[in-house]
Each structure stands twice: as structure tokens, then as C-alpha cells.
Amino acid sequence: MAHFITFLSDFGLQDGFVGTCHGVIKRIAPDVQIIDITRGIAPQQVLQGALVLANTLEYMPLGVHLAVVDPGVGGARRAVALEDGDGRLYVGPDNGLLVPAAEAGGGIAAAHELANPRYALQPVSRTFHGRDL
């Protein structure tokens, strides 16, 4: 069975941030298939990212949905993983970005803070948590 990770961000097209994230994912899970939902969310527009993620959910396979739109990167905000009632996982900042999609996917069944340094690239950057976590 194929495993999927979808990726949504406000990283744009002008640099290597998306490619770097893809590379880190493939180093950890070489057989996973990555589906780019978009990298064109307007910078720091959490609501736009949340709506795009929620509206594309029904067309995506079950899997992990990684979303990075984070005006508070480098601050005290937490990284989280949410599980919905249908078995999808959502990973991203704890800023409301993931909630509409998880609600659309059967409601939030579980939530976990991603705080264990064992599961992060070291040292964790203050500006690129999308890569490091």
C-alpha cells in the first residue's frame, strides 16, 4: 500500500525551501509519495491556508497532511499533530491552520504536541521549522 504526505505552504517558488522539505521527508521515508497541494498561500495568511487545506481534503488519499503557514515561526508557538475521526494526520504549527481540515475529516480525535527533540533535525532553526520538525 502506498503512503502519502500532502504538503501545503506559503514558501512560494523562488527558493529551495519546498525542495529542502521534500528532501528531508524522503530521507526519513524514501517510499512515501508527496503531493504538493500548493506552495502559493500568501505569506503568513493562516486563514487562507486553513481554507485551502480543508477544501482539498476530500480529494486526497488518507495519509499525513503537512501544512506550514506560520507567522510565529521561531516563537513560543507549538508544533502539533492532530488525528481526525477518519484516520488522517495533520502536522503543522498550533495556530489554527490544521483545525478546519481536521473538523471536516470527522472531527479532532487526538492532538499531540511535537516537542521531543529526538524527532527534530538538530539544531532546530529559528526560521525554518517546516524543515526541522
N, C-alpha and C positions, 0 to 999 in steps of 0.2 A: 504494500500500500504506500502511495506517495504521501509525503509530509509537506505541508505548505506553511510559509510565512508570508503574510502580506505586509507591505511597507508603505506608510504614508508619512510625509514630512513637509516642512517648509524650507527645505535645504536649497531648492532651486536647481539650476542646470549649469552654473558657471564654475563649479569647483569639483573636488573629488570626494565630497562628504558622503554622497549616496554610494559611490563605488567602494569607499572605505567600509561603510556599514555592511554592504553585501559581502565584502571580503572577510570581515570578522565573522559573520554568520556562517559562511562556507567553511572557514577554518574549524568552527565548532561542530557544524553539522553538514558535511560535504554533500550528502544526498538530498538535502531539503531543496524544494523548489520555491523561489522567491517571486512573488507577484507584486510589482510596483503599482499601487493604487494611484498615487500621484506624489510628486515632489514639488508641486506647484502651489501649495497652500500659501497664501500671502503671509509674509513674515510675521510671526508671533500671533497669528489670528486663530486662537484656540477654538472659538465657536465655529469658524469655517471648517477647520479640520475635523471637529466632532461631527458636524453635519455630513460631510463627505464620507467619513468612515461609516456612520450609521446608514447612509443611503446606499452604499455599495455592498453592505454586508450580505444581503440575500443572494448576491451573485457570486460570492466567494466560497471556496471549499472550506470545510471545517479545518481549523488549524490555529496558528498563532497569528495575532494581528498586532504588529509593532507600529506604533504611532509616535512621532516626535514633532511636536509643536510646543515649544517651551520658553515663554518669555522669562521664566525664572531660573534658567539653567545656571548652575553654579551656586545657587542659593540654598535655602533650607528645605525646599520642597522635596518630597519623597518620590522615589521611583516605585511603581506598583505593578502588580499583575492581578487582573480581575478574571474570574471564570464566570461564564454565563450559564444559564439553565440548559442550553443546548450543547455545552461542552467546548465552546470556543474559549481561547485565552487571549487576553488583551494586555499588552505590555507598553508602558509609557509613563509620563510624568503624572503625578497626582494633582492635576489642575482642572479636572472636568472633561478632558479630551476624550477619555475612553467611555464615560458613563452612558451617553446616548446609544452607542452601539451595543454595549452590554445589556442595556434595558431592552433594546429591540431584539436581542438574541435570547429572550426568555428570562431576562432579569439577572441581577447580580447574585450568583450562588456562593461566591467566595471572593475574598480580597486579601492580598498579601503584600506587605512592604518588601521591596527588594533591597535589603540592607547588608547582606552577608558579603564582605569583601572578597570572599573566595570565588564568587561568581562575577567579578568585575575585572576588566583589564586594569593593571596597576602600572603607574599611578593613575587614578581617575582624574581626568581633565576637568577643569572648572568650566570649560566651554563646549565640551563635546560628549555629553553623557549618552547621546544616541549611539555612539560607538562603544563606549566603555561599559555600559550596563547591558 
